[in-house]
Amino acid sequence: MSATSATPSPAAAHLSDFEKAYVLFLLLLVYISNYADRILLGILLPYIKAEFNLNDTQLGFLHGTAFAIFYATLGVPIAIYADRGNRKFVIVAATTIWSAMTYVCGTAQSYWQLVFARIGVGVGEAGSNPPSHSIISDLFTLKYRGTALAIFSQGVSLGIVVGLYGGAQIAAEYGWRMAFYALGLPGILIALLVLLTMKEPQRGASEGRTMTGQPPSIVTTFKFIASQKSLVHILAGATLTTLVGYSGVLWWPSFIMRSHGLSPADMSAFLALVFGLGSGFGIFLGGFLSDYFGRRDVKLMPRVVAIAILLGLPFGAALYLVDDSSLVFLIIGIPAAAGGMYLGPSIAMVQSLVAVRMRTVASALFLFIINLIGMGLGSLIIGALSDGMTPQLGQDALRYALLIIMVFNVWAVYHYWRAGPYMQADLKRAAEASA
């Protein structure tokens, strides 16, 4: 498909404020479905572990690695197409696929059937976020992009609430298979709503440009990204903090069940609300503060993230060291909020530090790195550490595996701080490359 044939109609090129808000709302619904289906498995792991007699390494592969390998690797070629084709159709197709495969997870009769169904979820979800990031960046200027992407990223927190609470309650009442059925089907309706009602903005609209011709080659895009020193630091920092964050998201329910003796249904409501709303507050606050301070000095955009991660470190460590269950629930919202603050600013900076026609591929590369390492490797590391320490520590092995992996957040702080001095020059180069 040529770039000319993929250009939106004039009616979709310049959207009103209401239409922009509606597009953002639709993409938020897509992301809620995306993240709820992704996180659902975390609350169901105890049921699945018991039914198929699995160890933590197998669970780590199922929950993180099997999903992340295909989610991460397919994101780049799908993004290359999305930069040349219709981004709305990519999102519709992706949402339909992951929703259908979430339903299929409920039909699995063995561990490997569930692995292959989980791979299918990853294949579908690979096509959602890069075009969504690109569309939002065409709707909102740099001054408000961080806030807009932080609103979109509330899909993480709301998805956590739907996936953890909804999944736990359905599993407790009707069994773990029904939870997959119940969360998979609504995504089909969301895909239909996007197909019928969403207008795609013209590429470059937020910069007041009309993008024509073919986008840069993948090699040119990768070389440009590698030449942006601030962007390299941001990618490194996001990868490291995602490794810690995903480990928590994927394994916190199992940690609380094992070390504090609570059932999925007993802890799901409070965990979903405190953890979900805490991360949601952090995601929005990170985007807002990054925009606020970035308008005064652009080097503060990544440094807001560095400070947030640093402030969350002692609370994250305390979460694994205290034995009082009430104190765990009191603390958990703080590292969840601090950990969520990186997301909106990081996506906004990635989008702003490349040329307009590189945005979808840059977003896919960002997601490739943070998910392949953060989700895929992080989950497997936690599972292997837990299995290795179980003979000595018993049920508390998972607690200390999660504590050990927090060291990567210290490393992430370094990279976000170092990105600051390069921001001004790199933003200028990205603007010149878009001209």
N, C-alpha and C positions, 0 to 999 in steps of 0.2 A: 504494500500500500504506500503510495507516495505521500509526501508531506502535504502537498496541495489538497489531495482528496481527503486527508485527515483533518483539515482545518475546520473548526466548528462553524456553524452558520452565523451570519451577522447578528441574528437575534441572540445568540449565545455568547458573542464576542465581548459585549459590554453589559455586564449584569448590574441590576439595581442592588442597593444595600440589602433589601429584603431577600432577593434571589441569592446573593452571596451567603447570607445567614442560613438560608434553606439548604444550599449545597453543603455548607459546613455541618448542618444538622444531619443530613443524610449520610455523610461520610462518618460522622460520629456513630450513627446507628450501625453502620457496617463494621466499624472498629469494635463496638461493644460485642457484636456477634462473633467477630474474629477472636477477641481475647477470651470471651466466655468459653468458647469451644476449645481454645488452647489450654486454659487453666483448669477446666473441668476435671481432667484426669488426676490432678493433684489431690483432690478431695476423695477420689474414688480408689486411690492406690491401695489402701488397706483391704478393701473388698477384693480387688483384682489380685493382690499378692496372696491372699488366702485361697482364692478359687484356683489359681494356676500354680500355687506353691513356688513363688519367685523369691530371689534374693534382691538386695538393694542395687547391685550392679545391673541386674536385668531391668529393674524398675527405672534406673537412671537412663539406660539406653532407650527404653520405651518412651519415657516421659520427655526426655530432652533430645538425645542424639538422633534417633530415628526421625523425629519431626524436623529437627534443625538442619540436618544435612540437605534434605530436599527443599525445605523452606528457604534456606540461604542460597543454595546454588542455582535454583530455578529463578530466583528473584532478578538476577542480572539479565538473562536473555528475555524474560518477560518485560523488564523495564526498557530494554532496547527496542522491543516492538512498540511499547506504549509511547516512547518518544517519537515514533513515526506514525502510529495509528491512533485509534480513538480510545482515550483513557477510560471513559465511562464503560464501554463494552468490556474492557479488560477487568474492571472492578466487578461488573455484573457476573461475568463468567467465573471469576475467582470465588466470589461469595457463594455461588451455586455449588461449586465443586466441594469447598470445604464443609458446607452445611450437609451435603449429601453424604460425605465420607464420615462426618461425625455421627450421623445416623447409623452408618455401616459399622462403626466401632461397637455399637450395642449388640450387633449380631455375631461378634467374634466368639468362636468356640475353643480357641487355643491362644497361647501367647503370641505365636507368629502371625496368626490371623489378625490379632489386635495390632501388632507392629505394622503390618502392611496397610491396615486401615488408617493407622496414625500417620503413616507416610502420605497417604492420600489427603489427609487434612493439611499436612505441610505443603503439599503440591498446590492445593487451592489457595492457602493463605499467602503463598509467595507472590501472588499477583495483586494483592490489595493495597498495601501501604505505599510502595513507590509512586504509583499514579495518584494516590490520594495526596501525598505530600506535594507533588508537582502541581496538582489542581489548586490546592490551598495557597501555594506560593504565587500562583497566577491571579488569585483573588485578592491577596493582601500584601501591602508594601512592607519593606524591611522594618519600618517603625512599629508595625503591629503584627508582624509575621510570627514572632515568638509566642505572643498571646493566642493568636488563632490556632497555631499548632499545638499549644498547650490545651486549648479547649478540645480540639480533635483527640488529643492524647488522653482525655478523660475516659476514652473508651477502655483504657487499661483499668482504671479504678472501678468503673461501672461494670466492666466485664468480670472483674474479680468478685464483685458483689453477686452478680447473676450466676457465675460459674461455681463459686465456693458455696454460697448459701443455697441457691436454687438446686444445684447438683446434690448437695448433702441431704436436703430435705426430701427430694424426690427419691434418692437412693435408699434413705432410711424407710420410706413408706412403700416404695414399689420395686426396689432393687436397682443395682448400679446400671443395668442395661437400659432401663427406662429413662435414666438421666441423660444418656446420649441421645435417645430418641427425642426427648422433650426439648433439648437445646439445639438439636440439629435442624429441626423443621422451620423455626421462625426465620432462619437465615434465607430460606428460599423466598419468603414473602418480602424481606428487605431487598433482595436482589431485584425482584419484580418492581418494587417501588422506585428504586434507582433507575431502572431501565425506562420506566414510563414518565418520570417527573423531573429528572435531573438535567440541567443544562450545563454543558462543559464550557468553561471560559476559554478565551483565546490565549494561546501561549504568549507569555510576555506582557499580558494585559496590565499587571500591577506595576510594571516598569514603563508603561506607556509605549511599548514597542509592538510591532507586528512581526512575528517570526515566520519567515518563508524559507523554502529550500530544505535540503537535507540537514539533519543534525550532525554534529561532529562524529567521527568514527569512535568506536569503543577504545581503540589505542590512544587516540588524541585525548579523549576524556580521562583515561587513567593517568596519562602523563601530566595533564593539567592538575588533577587532584594531587598527585605526588609532588608537584612543584609548589603547592600551597602549604607552607610550613605550619600555619595555624590549623589548617584542616587535618593534617597528619596527626598533630597532637590531639585534636578533638576526637578523631577516630580511635586513637590509642586509649584515651581516657574513657570514652564511652564503652569500648570493648571490656576494659578492666572492671568498671563499675557495674556493667551488665552481668558479668560473670558472677559477681557477688549478689546482685539483685535477683537474677533469675534463680540462683540457688535457693534464696529465701522464698520466692514465690512458689517454686516447684516443691520445696521440701518442708516449709513451715507447718502445713497441716500434719504431716507425718511426725515431725519433731514434737509438736504439742501433744499429739495422741500418745506417743511413746514415753516421753519424759514427764508428762503431766497427767497421763491416764484418762484423757477425755475422749469421748466418742466423736465421730464426724458430725453427727447431728447436734450434739451438745455444744461444740465449739464453733460451728460454722457461722452462726448468726453474728456472734460477737467478733470473730476473726474477720469475717467479710466486711462488717461495718467499720471496725477500727482500722484494719489493714487497708481495705478498699478506699474508704473515705480519707484516711491519712495519706495514702499515696496520691489520691486525686487532688487533695489540697496542695501537696508538694509539687505535683506536675503543673498545676495552674500557677502557683506562686513562683516556680522557677521561670516559667515563660514570662510572667508579668515583670518580675524583678530584672530579668535579663534585658527585656525591652526598655524598662525604666532607666536602668543604669547605662545600658548601651547607647541610649540617645545622648548621654552626657559624655561618655568615653567608651568607644567600642571594645577596648581591651578588657572592660569589666564584664562583657557578656560571658566569656568562658570562666572568668574568675568568680562570678556568682555561683557557678556549679561547684568549683573547687572548694569554696567556703562551706557550701551546704553539705557536701560529702564529709568534710572534716568535722563539722559539728555533729553529724550523725554517728560518727564512729564509736564514741563511748557508749551511746545508748544501744547501738547494735551489739556491742560486746556484752553489755549487761543483760540483754535479752537471753543470751545463752548461758549466763552464769548464775542467774537467780533460780531458786527452787519454788518460789511462791507463784502459783498459777495466776492469781489475781494481778500480781506485779508484772507478769509477762504481758497480759492483755493491756495493762496500763502503759507499758513501755512501747509496745510494738508499733503504735501509730507514729512514734517519733522517727525511728529509722526508716519506716515506710515513706513518710513525708520527705525526709532528707534524701532518700534514695530516688524518689520520683522526680526531684527537681532537675535532674540532668536532661530529661527526655525532650521537653519542648525546646529549650535553648539549643540543644545539640542538633536536633532536626532542622531548626531554623538556621543555624550557622552553616550546616552542611549545604542547605539550599541556597544560601546567600553567598557562599564562597566559591561557587562555580557559575559558569555561564548559564543563561536561561535554558538553552537547548540541551544542557548536560544534567539537568536537575533530576529527572527520573532515574537515570543510570547512577548518578551520585547517591541518591537515596537508596537504591538497591544495593550498591556497594556498602553503604553504611550498615544496612540491615544484614547483608551477607556476613560482614565481619562480626558485628555484635551478637548475632544469633548463632552462627556456626561455633564461635568460641564461647560466648556468654552462656547460651542455652545448651548447645550440643556438648561442648567439652565440660562446662561447669557442672551440669547435672550428673554426668558420668563420673567426674572426679569425686563429687560428694558421695555417690553410691559406693564407689570403690573404697574411699576412706572409711566410710561407715562399716562396710563389710570387714575391712582390715582391722578395725579397732573393736569390733563387736566381742571377740573372745575376752578382751580385757575390760571393756566398759559396758557390755551388755546393751540395754535399751538406750543408754546415754551416748552411745557411739555417734549417732547422728548429730546430737547436740554439739559435740566437739569438732566434728567434721565441718559443720557450718561456721563455727568460731574460727577455725584455722583459715578458711578461705577468705575471711574478711581482710587479710593482709593486702589483697589486691586493690582495695579501695585507697590505701595510702599511696600506692603507685599511680592510681588514677588522678589523685589530687595534683601530683607533680605535672602531669600532662596538661590538665585544664589550665593550671596557672601559667605554664610556659606558652600556651597558645596566645595569651593576651597581647604581647608586644608585636606579634605579626599580623594582627587582625586588620589594622588600617590599610596597610599596603596590599594585603591579599583581597580585601573587599574591592579595592580600586582595580586590581587586575581582573577580578571577576566581572566587574561592570564594563571594563574595556573589551573583554572577550565577548560580551553580550551585544556590543554595539554593531 
